[in-house]
Amino acid sequence: SFEQRYLDNTHITFWQVDERTDAGVPDGWGVNGSWTRFIDERWLPFIRGGYSNDGGALLERSVSVGVGHYMSRRSDLFGAGLNWGKPSSDFGSGLSDQYTAEVFYRLQFSENFAITPDLQWVLDPALAPTEDQLLIVGLRARLSI
C-alpha cells in the first residue's frame, strides 16, 4: 500500500563513477540490493548486499542482515544488525574480512525530530589493519522541516 512504501520495499542500484585523477581514485562500478518488509505492525527485517569494482569503495563485497522492532510507542525503534565485508584491494593486499555487529535505539520525539544512540563492534576493521577490534559509540540526530 502507499502507506507502507517506506517499510515494504526492494531496491537494486547500479552505479558507476569516473576516475578522479587529482584524488588518485580509479573509475569503478558496482551494484547494491536491499530488501525490507514490515511484519505484524512491529517487526522490520532487512537484508542488504553489494559488490564494487574499484571506484574508491572501502568494501569490494558486503552483506548485512538485521531486524528492527517498533516498541510500544510505534515510532521508537530498536534495531540490531550484522555485517560481513571483504575490503577492496585498493586499501592494501591481504586485509582480513571485516565483521560488524550493531545495536541502536531510535527515540522519536516528534514527527520531525529523532535521536539515535548506537553501539558498533567491528572485528578486523579494514581501515585500521593493526587493530583486532574496535568499539564505536555513536549518537545521531535527525531533524526534518
Disulfide bonds with the S-S distance in Angstrom:
none
